[in-house]
Amino acid sequence: MTDETHTRRVVVITGAGGALGAAISQQLAGERSTDLVLSDISASSLDATVDGLSKAEGAVETALADVSDFAQVESVVKLAVERFGRLDVLISNAGVLSPNGRIHNLATEDWERAFRVNLLGAVNGIRAGVGVMRPQRSGSIVLTASVSGLTAWSHAAPYCATKAAVIQLAKVAAVEYARDGIRVNCVCPGTFRSAIHDDLPPEALDAISARHPLGLGSATDLVGAYSYLASDASRWTTGSALVVDGGYSAP
């Protein structure tokens, strides 16, 4: 491995096809000496993200994967190692909303889908990432949680419960892997407009917007948090839940 290879940063992003994943990808692609492996379950969404990387400074690889399947997440990480020789940052960003309904009206399948994607997807990202990072004695893992994991959203119990679990998962993983030189943090976004909200009734979105003192954000309002946690600037930050919510959780 050459000195040039050692100076480059290799980043894997799962859930790269959504609005937030695309914004994170564009931000990190424009940062110095960064090579990316982008993954999503949707080929068309992933293609759209890649097409939007107008400022990519390094190489970009893509791979389809369902984050609820560990073998598929592991294959994305293996692609990064095979292509670039290492893994410096893993951003676990895939997520799904649950149907809008009170707890007694939600089916078992609604809960299972939320747990498999939101929570198990994050677990699988950690499992796959530390397999490479532990021998390196370095790495940063960033999970996407939500301000809903710190507060309570009526009619969204599976989403809230799984995002709260992601926050706690980041803390536990931070403690477990600190001596391996691995940092684990999560970002807790407030609500921002994206395709994930297309199935919500307008009145539900209006009610959520009213709870944000700064109004609904956009995906680009969140990328600074990921950039920080992926960088050496956060080298003494682990186990944190970085809230970027337009003031939602302040009152």
MOMOSUL-V562157 format. One record per pair of residues at least 24 apart in sequence whose C-alpha atoms are under 7 Angstrom apart, sorted by the first residue. I is the first residue (numbers start at 0). GAP is how many residues later the second one is. Records with the same first field share a line. If there is no record, write none. Layout:
I=GAP, GAP
//
This chain:
7=25, 26
8=24, 25, 26, 79
9=24, 25, 26, 74, 76, 77, 78, 79
10=24, 25, 26, 76, 77, 78, 79
11=24, 25, 26, 77, 78, 79
12=24, 25, 26, 77, 78, 79, 80
13=24, 25, 26, 77, 78, 79, 80
14=24, 25, 77, 78, 79
15=24, 30
16=25, 28, 29, 32
17=27
18=175, 200
19=199
20=72
21=27
22=196, 197, 200
23=199
25=27
26=196
27=199
28=24, 26, 27, 28, 29
29=25, 26, 27
30=26
31=25
32=24, 25
33=24
34=24, 25
35=24, 25
36=24, 25, 43
37=24, 25
38=24, 25, 26
39=24, 25
40=24, 25
66=50, 54, 57
67=48, 49, 52, 53
69=54
72=51, 52, 55
73=54
76=51, 52
86=45, 46
87=51, 52
88=50, 51, 52, 141
89=39, 50, 51, 52
90=50, 51, 52
91=30, 33, 50, 51, 52
92=50, 51
93=24
96=62, 99
97=58, 60, 61
99=55, 56
100=54, 55
101=53
102=54
110=47
113=44, 45, 48
114=47
117=44, 45
118=43, 46, 47
132=49
133=46
136=43, 44, 45
137=42, 43, 44
138=42, 43, 44
139=42, 43, 44, 90
140=42, 43, 44
141=42, 43, 44, 87
142=42, 43, 44
143=42, 43, 44
144=41, 42, 43
145=41, 42, 43, 44
146=41, 42, 43, 96, 98
166=74
169=69
170=68, 69
173=64, 65
182=55
183=54, 55
184=53, 54, 55, 56
185=54, 55, 56
186=38, 54, 55, 56
187=53, 54, 55, 56
188=54, 55, 56
189=54, 55, 56, 58
190=25, 26, 54
191=24, 25, 26, 27
192=24, 25
210=37
211=34, 35, 36
212=33, 34, 35
213=32, 33
214=31
216=29
//
